Every structure is written in C-alpha cells, then in structure tokens.
C-alpha cells in the first residue's frame, strides 16, 4: 500500500508525489493499492482503506484529536511562538532539557473554548503522564524503556489545522489495519507518544521495528550535503533498478553470509526483521558500482546495447563497429556512460604513437616492422570481420611456425591497433575494428616505425 504523508504543507514539493510513484515503479515496487499514477501521469487512488493522500484525512484526524481532548488525553495550547522561544532559551541557559512546560494544560475546558471563540490561535497537544515509565518491544532492538518525565507534550494538531505525523500516521495506521510500523531509528523516542494515542483510544498496538541509520563512509548520517540520496538521482546516472534494490536491501541486513547477489523475488522470500543489524549501515558506493557492473553483464545483449548506444551515437557512422566496441568493454564498465571513454580510441581515424612504444622491451624497430608486416598478410587473407578466436589461432600458428615469441609479435600488434600500452587483447581488437580499420592502423604503425 502506498500512502503519501503530506500533512506538513511547508515541506510540499511540486511533483514530489509523482516522483515517488515513478521511482517505485521503475524499481519494480508496485503497490497493490493506494496512490498511483495513471498512464497520463495523473495522481489517482485505488483501494477501500483510503483516502491514501493523508492531507485528505484532515477532518478525521481533527475528530480523533477532539476525542482525545474529551477523554482528557489532550488539550488546547495557546502559547505564542515568542513565549515558546523564550522558554527554550531559559531552559538552555539552565542546562535543562528543552520541552514544553505544560502551562496551557492548567486551563479549564471552558477557558480554552472561550479563547477559541475570541479567535486566539491554538494547537492541540497530547497530555502525557509526567511520572512513571513506558516500555515497548522493538522487533530489532528488544525492550526499549523511556521515563515519561523526559517526553514532551507533543503537538498533534498544528495552528493551520493539519495534524502532525504523530497523530496522522498513528490514526491512519489503525484505520488501515497496519500490522508493522517499520521506520528509521530517529523515531524511537517518539514511539511512547504513539503508544499513548493507541492506548488512549483503545486500539491494538502494532509491532514496531526501528531500522539503523544509513551512514556516509565517515559514519555521519547520510544527507544530501554529501551526495545523492534520491532513487531518481541514481537511475539518471545509469544504475539499474535491480542493482539498487539488491544494494539497498543489504544495507543493515543480509540473509546469508556467503552471497551478495539476490533477485527481487529472493529478497521478498528471505526477508526477516530478526536479521537486521542494530548498528548504522555505511552507504558504500563502491559496492553499488560492483553490483551495477554485475547486473550490466547479466543483461541480454540487445538490452545492454540499447542502454549504452546513446553514449556513443555520434562517435562513428559504422553502427556495427559501435556495437562490437560496446560488447568489448562490457566487462569493464560500472555505468552505461563509462563506454564513451573506454571506446573513444576505437573510433579514431588516426592514432598517436608518440607516447607509447611499438617495440617489445629491447626489440629492434626492424624486428617489430617484420612482425607487423607478417600480421598484415594474415589479416589481408581474411574475407570478413575476423572472429577473435579464429584469428588468434592463425596468428599463434604463424608465431610457432616462425619460431617467434608471443611478446615480440603480439605487443607491436596490440599497440598498433590501440595506440596504448594497456588495452584489450589484439585478437579482440582485430574483431572489433574489422579488417579495413585494422589494416589501416597497422599501416599507420608501420609508417611511424619508419620515422
């Protein structure tokens, strides 16, 4: 079920709901009910437990708040922002916890209603106990205990009439029959307030599980200040949904110690709250890159080419060459965009040999020239784009027949074809470049050796 909690009107972002829906859909997390986008991108609701856009529940939330007032479990508060600021400064100066002093709790119901009639602005606060303690069982952390004396009388209805998360989520969870509340550990300290609402209204309390924080490599809390945190940011960079789901699922949780790769269905079947770690999980981008590289290799060839072609579309008019080049670098990329840099040299008409050595170790120029001419003859005998395995056999047979070594034959060939001292094998290069382009590069290398 997808419920959008949008009661904080100050934090609404234009297009935010649509982004959430599209991101979930792209990650193959499809809600059975709740908020969804139709084919035209219009926000819709489906299901019989709504409304699922939380702001539409405003009147129902207000009715629950007034019921709590009637039960003496909540009260109207008329304190101005100025008074609250002064109180906070006073408490900070005295090195006391900063919390509301329950001043308006002393007002009678008649006094409060009279103030409302005169137009005074107000909020509604929970009337929490001031003595004793509250204990609840967290599915990850076990029993958690809080003293009521350190818990603030939480605002549940703001001055704009909208509920806070504390009331809205609690009431909606009850009305929608939510069995488990799984959220970040920063909400642990708020859980007693939510339990108070459940108990006051006579509702069954759901199971709570508070997940560890996601951390930057320096173990600070993951935030936008130190990098991207939104799913759509990573999708735009070319991270595959399968890799992202696999990666995020294993942040703070792993069903087995001997595997890192899991399909979506396997994650669903194996998930167990009891195996979630209590400690914060480091967002390791290197691991995400590794996973993405794995899933790129696993893609069907047509899907892989469809994904990477846009990054080399202007590099060459030879589409077959482009596809062979993309396949060649497939095992070396982490992101689809990596292909642009890795294939750049393959599409050049001329190479610069001034920064590399076409000769192997102490090999003479004349010997390197002899080897390249012999290799050229083999290539000229080919009537098509050479198959890497077949051409490797022919070349190595020639090396054996002539009593040459692999190094002093294959090194000049590889550098001649790539213009670099580190590159794929010469056989792979011959296959990708094709007969005409390979011969052209060998001729360029021979000309350079003459100078």
C-alpha positions as semicolon CSV with decimal commas, in nm:
position;residue;x (nm);y (nm);z (nm)
1;X;0,000;0,000;0,000
2;X;0,135;0,344;-0,088
3;X;0,019;0,619;0,149
4;X;0,157;0,969;0,099
5;X;0,209;1,153;0,430
6;X;0,176;1,514;0,316
7;X;0,029;1,692;0,619
8;X;0,336;1,917;0,657
9;X;0,233;2,176;0,399
10;X;0,559;2,371;0,437
11;X;0,757;2,074;0,301
12;X;0,545;2,002;-0,006
13;X;0,749;1,980;-0,324
14;X;0,597;2,032;-0,667
15;X;0,596;1,697;-0,848
16;X;0,718;1,513;-0,538
17;X;0,435;1,260;-0,530
18;X;0,476;1,184;-0,898
19;X;0,850;1,129;-0,844
20;X;0,781;0,883;-0,563
21;X;0,537;0,685;-0,778
22;X;0,767;0,679;-1,081
23;X;1,069;0,581;-0,871
24;X;0,887;0,290;-0,708
25;X;0,754;0,173;-1,043
26;X;1,098;0,189;-1,204
27;X;1,234;-0,024;-0,917
28;X;0,954;-0,278;-0,974
29;X;0,799;-0,199;-0,635
30;X;0,436;-0,180;-0,739
31;X;0,175;-0,104;-0,469
32;X;-0,139;-0,318;-0,468
33;X;-0,343;-0,019;-0,352
34;X;-0,311;0,344;-0,251
35;X;-0,158;0,624;-0,458
36;X;-0,060;0,554;-0,817
37;X;-0,015;0,736;-1,148
38;X;-0,237;0,662;-1,445
39;X;-0,099;0,648;-1,800
40;X;-0,126;1,027;-1,829
41;X;0,074;1,077;-1,508
42;X;-0,229;1,190;-1,307
43;X;-0,233;1,104;-0,935
44;X;-0,507;0,852;-0,859
45;X;-0,619;0,644;-0,559
46;X;-0,738;0,286;-0,555
47;X;-0,843;0,066;-0,264
48;X;-1,110;0,079;0,006
49;X;-0,899;0,196;0,305
50;X;-0,829;0,550;0,183
51;X;-0,803;0,831;0,135
52;X;-0,436;0,749;0,086
53;X;-0,330;1,111;0,041
54;X;-0,301;1,189;0,411
55;X;-0,395;1,556;0,382
56;X;-0,741;1,444;0,265
57;X;-0,792;1,287;0,609
58;X;-0,762;1,623;0,784
59;X;-1,116;1,628;0,927
60;X;-1,094;1,271;1,053
61;X;-0,765;1,345;1,225
62;X;-0,915;1,653;1,388
63;X;-1,207;1,442;1,512
64;X;-0,963;1,199;1,675
65;X;-0,780;1,489;1,839
66;X;-1,104;1,627;1,984
67;X;-1,193;1,281;2,110
68;X;-0,861;1,277;2,297
69;X;-0,948;1,618;2,445
70;X;-1,286;1,484;2,559
71;X;-1,102;1,195;2,727
72;X;-0,860;1,441;2,898
73;X;-0,573;1,289;2,699
74;X;-0,503;1,611;2,505
75;X;-0,553;1,986;2,548
76;X;-0,561;2,317;2,363
77;X;-0,241;2,523;2,380
78;X;-0,243;2,899;2,312
79;X;0,121;2,979;2,379
80;X;0,273;3,217;2,125
81;X;0,589;3,142;1,933
82;X;0,759;3,421;2,130
83;X;0,678;3,255;2,462
84;X;0,797;2,917;2,338
85;X;1,125;3,069;2,215
86;X;1,178;3,246;2,549
87;X;1,107;2,921;2,735
88;X;1,357;2,732;2,518
89;X;1,632;2,992;2,579
90;X;1,560;2,985;2,952
91;X;1,588;2,607;2,965
92;X;1,907;2,607;2,755
93;X;2,064;2,864;2,987
94;X;1,977;2,648;3,286
95;X;2,113;2,341;3,100
96;X;1,773;2,171;3,123
97;X;1,601;1,961;2,854
98;X;1,414;2,185;2,608
99;X;1,048;2,089;2,626
100;X;0,707;2,247;2,671
101;X;0,620;2,325;3,036
102;X;0,252;2,221;3,006
103;X;0,135;2,572;3,101
104;X;-0,188;2,552;2,898
105;X;-0,269;2,213;3,049
106;X;-0,384;2,412;3,354
107;X;-0,661;2,587;3,157
108;X;-1,014;2,461;3,211
109;X;-1,214;2,340;2,913
110;X;-1,440;2,649;2,939
111;X;-1,140;2,884;2,943
112;X;-0,993;2,716;2,640
113;X;-1,317;2,727;2,443
114;X;-1,362;3,096;2,529
115;X;-1,017;3,172;2,388
116;X;-1,107;2,983;2,071
117;X;-1,426;3,188;2,035
118;X;-1,227;3,512;2,052
119;X;-1,007;3,394;1,766
120;X;-0,688;3,309;1,953
121;X;-0,458;3,079;1,760
122;X;-0,401;2,741;1,914
123;X;-0,250;2,397;1,870
124;X;-0,359;2,072;2,032
125;X;-0,106;1,884;2,246
126;X;-0,104;1,537;2,400
127;X;-0,148;1,535;2,777
128;X;0,124;1,285;2,858
129;X;0,198;1,138;3,203
130;X;0,472;1,314;3,399
131;X;0,568;1,022;3,621
132;X;0,645;0,654;3,571
133;X;0,781;0,496;3,255
134;X;0,675;0,324;2,936
135;X;0,829;0,011;2,783
136;X;0,772;-0,131;2,436
137;X;0,926;-0,418;2,241
138;X;1,114;-0,325;1,927
139;X;1,140;-0,611;1,676
140;X;1,506;-0,525;1,613
141;X;1,628;-0,382;1,944
142;X;1,425;-0,573;2,202
143;X;1,268;-0,397;2,501
144;X;1,305;-0,017;2,500
145;X;1,220;0,189;2,809
146;X;1,154;0,563;2,849
147;X;1,072;0,779;3,152
148;X;0,761;0,987;3,092
149;X;0,928;1,283;3,262
150;X;1,159;1,341;2,964
151;X;0,891;1,319;2,694
152;X;0,738;1,643;2,567
153;X;0,362;1,710;2,535
154;X;0,364;1,657;2,160
155;X;0,169;1,888;1,926
156;X;-0,078;1,672;1,736
157;X;-0,280;1,946;1,558
158;X;-0,090;2,248;1,428
159;X;-0,220;2,605;1,413
160;X;-0,306;2,558;1,044
161;X;-0,547;2,278;1,139
162;X;-0,332;2,000;0,992
163;X;-0,221;1,708;1,208
164;X;0,143;1,632;1,277
165;X;0,296;1,299;1,178
166;X;0,245;1,170;1,532
167;X;-0,134;1,183;1,516
168;X;-0,192;1,136;1,144
169;X;0,026;0,827;1,099
170;X;-0,098;0,664;1,419
171;X;-0,465;0,712;1,330
172;X;-0,416;0,609;0,967
173;X;-0,218;0,300;1,069
174;X;-0,511;0,196;1,287
175;X;-0,777;0,274;1,027
176;X;-0,581;0,095;0,753
177;X;-0,508;-0,207;0,975
178;X;-0,130;-0,173;0,954
179;X;0,036;-0,458;1,146
180;X;0,401;-0,343;1,147
181;X;0,547;0,007;1,169
182;X;0,899;-0,011;1,023
183;X;1,086;0,320;1,021
184;X;1,421;0,488;1,095
185;X;1,574;0,478;1,441
186;X;1,528;0,854;1,487
187;X;1,161;0,776;1,560
188;X;1,234;0,557;1,863
189;X;1,198;0,849;2,106
190;X;0,856;0,934;1,957
191;X;0,718;0,583;1,992
192;X;0,592;0,634;2,354
193;X;0,374;0,920;2,225
194;X;0,226;0,695;1,960
195;X;0,167;0,415;2,210
196;X;-0,010;0,669;2,434
197;X;-0,250;0,750;2,147
198;X;-0,316;0,382;2,076
199;X;-0,382;0,305;2,441
200;X;-0,595;0,616;2,498
201;X;-0,823;0,529;2,207
202;X;-0,835;0,160;2,299
203;X;-0,662;0,043;1,982
204;X;-0,439;-0,258;1,925
205;X;-0,076;-0,153;1,917
206;X;0,116;-0,259;1,601
207;X;0,463;-0,410;1,610
208;X;0,743;-0,154;1,590
209;X;1,080;-0,201;1,420
210;X;1,331;0,083;1,403
211;X;1,589;0,047;1,128
212;X;1,953;0,158;1,165
213;X;2,051;0,486;1,004
214;X;2,221;0,497;0,666
215;X;2,567;0,647;0,708
216;X;2,828;0,816;0,490
217;X;3,173;0,648;0,477
218;X;3,282;0,884;0,758
219;X;2,989;0,740;0,960
220;X;2,797;1,068;0,960
221;X;2,426;1,048;0,879
222;X;2,356;1,015;0,506
223;X;2,242;1,352;0,375
224;X;2,210;1,549;0,053
225;X;2,502;1,767;0,161
226;X;2,742;1,478;0,098
227;X;2,590;1,325;-0,213
228;X;2,278;1,200;-0,385
229;X;2,018;1,029;-0,167
230;X;1,718;1,002;-0,401
231;X;1,647;0,694;-0,611
232;X;1,583;0,901;-0,924
233;X;1,932;1,053;-0,895
234;X;2,091;0,708;-0,924
235;X;1,856;0,593;-1,200
236;X;1,952;0,901;-1,405
237;X;2,320;0,811;-1,364
238;X;2,256;0,468;-1,515
239;X;2,233;0,248;-1,208
240;X;2,000;-0,041;-1,286
241;X;1,690;-0,090;-1,068
242;X;1,795;-0,449;-0,993
243;X;2,132;-0,330;-0,863
244;X;1,979;-0,054;-0,650
245;X;1,722;-0,287;-0,493
246;X;1,988;-0,551;-0,422
247;X;2,218;-0,286;-0,272
248;X;1,962;-0,108;-0,056
249;X;1,813;-0,434;0,071
250;X;2,153;-0,537;0,210
251;X;2,214;-0,210;0,396
252;X;2,197;-0,333;0,754
253;X;2,053;-0,672;0,659
254;X;2,182;-0,989;0,495
255;X;2,002;-1,325;0,498
256;X;2,321;-1,528;0,445
257;X;2,692;-1,463;0,487
258;X;2,802;-1,627;0,161
259;X;2,616;-1,423;-0,101
260;X;2,584;-1,066;-0,224
261;X;2,361;-1,115;-0,530
262;X;1,986;-1,166;-0,478
263;X;1,693;-1,137;-0,715
264;X;1,392;-0,928;-0,619
265;X;1,183;-1,241;-0,554
266;X;1,457;-1,394;-0,337
267;X;1,471;-1,079;-0,124
268;X;1,096;-1,094;-0,073
269;X;1,104;-1,460;0,031
270;X;1,410;-1,434;0,258
271;X;1,343;-1,105;0,435
272;X;1,340;-1,137;0,815
273;X;1,327;-0,848;1,063
274;X;1,529;-1,051;1,313
275;X;1,835;-1,040;1,083
276;X;1,850;-0,660;1,067
277;X;2,158;-0,515;1,236
278;X;2,123;-0,256;1,511
279;X;2,431;-0,060;1,402
280;X;2,415;0,202;1,126
281;X;2,481;0,081;0,771
282;X;2,750;0,255;0,564
283;X;2,639;0,359;0,215
284;X;2,932;0,211;0,023
285;X;2,920;0,347;-0,331
286;X;3,196;0,107;-0,441
287;X;2,971;-0,186;-0,359
288;X;2,684;-0,031;-0,555
289;X;2,920;0,014;-0,851
290;X;3,025;-0,352;-0,821
291;X;2,664;-0,468;-0,814
292;X;2,573;-0,248;-1,109
293;X;2,864;-0,387;-1,310
294;X;2,737;-0,739;-1,235
295;X;2,382;-0,661;-1,348
296;X;2,508;-0,487;-1,664
297;X;2,696;-0,807;-1,754
298;X;2,381;-1,012;-1,691
299;X;2,161;-0,807;-1,924
300;X;2,054;-0,966;-2,253
301;X;2,281;-0,832;-2,527
302;X;2,006;-0,635;-2,700
303;X;1,910;-0,464;-2,373
304;X;2,272;-0,383;-2,297
305;X;2,324;-0,229;-2,641
306;X;2,002;-0,032;-2,614
307;X;2,124;0,109;-2,283
308;X;2,476;0,203;-2,396
309;X;2,432;0,311;-2,760
310;X;2,319;0,666;-2,671
311;X;2,663;0,735;-2,519
312;X;2,847;0,662;-2,846
313;X;2,581;0,759;-3,101
314;X;2,794;1,040;-3,250
315;X;3,126;0,855;-3,234
316;X;3,107;0,675;-3,568
317;X;2,888;0,617;-3,871
318;X;2,970;0,246;-3,858
319;X;2,691;0,105;-3,639
320;X;2,831;-0,249;-3,646
321;X;3,168;-0,122;-3,526
322;X;2,995;0,066;-3,245
323;X;2,809;-0,243;-3,129
324;X;3,124;-0,459;-3,137
325;X;3,307;-0,192;-2,937
326;X;3,029;-0,176;-2,679
327;X;3,034;-0,552;-2,635
328;X;3,415;-0,543;-2,599
329;X;3,411;-0,307;-2,299
330;X;3,109;-0,464;-2,133
331;X;3,310;-0,636;-1,857
332;X;3,493;-0,313;-1,773
333;X;3,207;-0,071;-1,710
334;X;3,024;0,018;-1,390
335;X;2,782;0,262;-1,550
336;X;2,649;0,277;-1,908
337;X;2,814;0,619;-1,951
338;X;3,159;0,459;-1,897
339;X;3,150;0,323;-2,253
340;X;3,216;0,669;-2,401
341;X;3,566;0,693;-2,253
342;X;3,651;0,324;-2,291
343;X;3,563;0,311;-2,662
344;X;3,689;0,655;-2,770
345;X;4,019;0,532;-2,915
346;X;3,844;0,260;-3,115
347;X;3,658;0,515;-3,327
348;X;3,956;0,737;-3,414
349;X;4,075;0,751;-3,775
350;X;4,435;0,818;-3,670
351;X;4,631;0,722;-3,359
352;X;4,917;0,900;-3,187
353;X;5,206;0,661;-3,120
354;X;5,440;0,926;-2,975
355;X;5,359;0,840;-2,614
356;X;5,385;0,462;-2,648
357;X;5,642;0,206;-2,760
358;X;5,560;-0,011;-3,058
359;X;5,856;-0,235;-2,979
360;X;5,860;-0,509;-2,714
361;X;6,122;-0,442;-2,440
362;X;6,464;-0,430;-2,616
363;X;6,318;-0,531;-2,953
364;X;6,469;-0,366;-3,264
365;X;6,250;-0,149;-3,486
366;X;6,329;-0,372;-3,785
367;X;6,201;-0,679;-3,600
368;X;5,876;-0,507;-3,493
369;X;5,829;-0,398;-3,857
370;X;5,882;-0,758;-3,978
371;X;5,622;-0,888;-3,730
372;X;5,361;-0,628;-3,829
373;X;5,407;-0,696;-4,200
374;X;5,358;-1,070;-4,143
375;X;5,046;-0,999;-3,935
376;X;4,919;-0,771;-4,209
377;X;4,942;-1,054;-4,459
378;X;4,732;-1,280;-4,239
379;X;4,467;-1,012;-4,199
380;X;4,458;-0,939;-4,574
381;X;4,371;-1,305;-4,632
382;X;4,052;-1,263;-4,426
383;X;3,738;-1,202;-4,632
384;X;3,526;-1,073;-4,341
385;X;3,542;-0,924;-3,993
386;X;3,775;-1,170;-3,817
387;X;3,644;-1,385;-3,536
388;X;3,865;-1,329;-3,229
389;X;3,912;-1,700;-3,158
390;X;3,984;-1,794;-3,520
391;X;4,230;-1,510;-3,580
392;X;4,409;-1,591;-3,253
393;X;4,469;-1,946;-3,372
394;X;4,602;-1,832;-3,711
395;X;4,837;-1,577;-3,557
396;X;4,971;-1,813;-3,290
397;X;5,024;-2,085;-3,553
398;X;5,231;-1,836;-3,752
399;X;5,432;-1,742;-3,440
400;X;5,508;-2,110;-3,374
401;X;5,598;-2,179;-3,738
402;X;5,845;-1,892;-3,747
403;X;5,993;-1,966;-3,406
404;X;5,895;-1,621;-3,273
405;X;5,779;-1,536;-2,923
406;X;5,431;-1,412;-2,831
407;X;5,564;-1,095;-2,671
408;X;5,770;-0,963;-2,964
409;X;5,483;-1,036;-3,205
410;X;5,165;-0,955;-3,015
411;X;5,294;-0,642;-2,839
412;X;5,360;-0,446;-3,161
413;X;5,023;-0,562;-3,296
414;X;4,827;-0,462;-2,987
415;X;4,989;-0,120;-2,959
416;X;4,947;-0,064;-3,334
417;X;4,575;-0,136;-3,306
418;X;4,507;0,052;-2,979
419;X;4,767;0,327;-2,957
420;X;4,804;0,235;-2,589
421;X;5,022;0,011;-2,377
422;X;4,716;-0,119;-2,188
423;X;4,421;-0,241;-2,389
424;X;4,210;-0,548;-2,470
425;X;4,388;-0,838;-2,644
426;X;4,498;-0,785;-3,006
427;X;4,257;-1,058;-3,114
428;X;3,961;-0,877;-2,958
429;X;4,078;-0,552;-3,117
430;X;4,104;-0,715;-3,461
431;X;3,750;-0,844;-3,426
432;X;3,606;-0,510;-3,308
433;X;3,794;-0,288;-3,555
434;X;3,731;-0,515;-3,851
435;X;3,955;-0,589;-4,148
436;X;3,970;-0,245;-4,312
437;X;4,020;-0,037;-3,997
438;X;4,273;-0,286;-3,853
439;X;4,481;-0,279;-4,173
440;X;4,468;0,099;-4,168
441;X;4,608;0,111;-3,816
442;X;4,882;-0,140;-3,891
443;X;4,984;0,075;-4,189
444;X;4,992;0,383;-3,963
445;X;5,216;0,197;-3,717
446;X;5,449;0,082;-3,996
447;X;5,477;0,439;-4,120
448;X;5,554;0,561;-3,769
449;X;5,829;0,297;-3,729
450;X;5,998;0,431;-4,044
451;X;6,039;0,778;-3,896
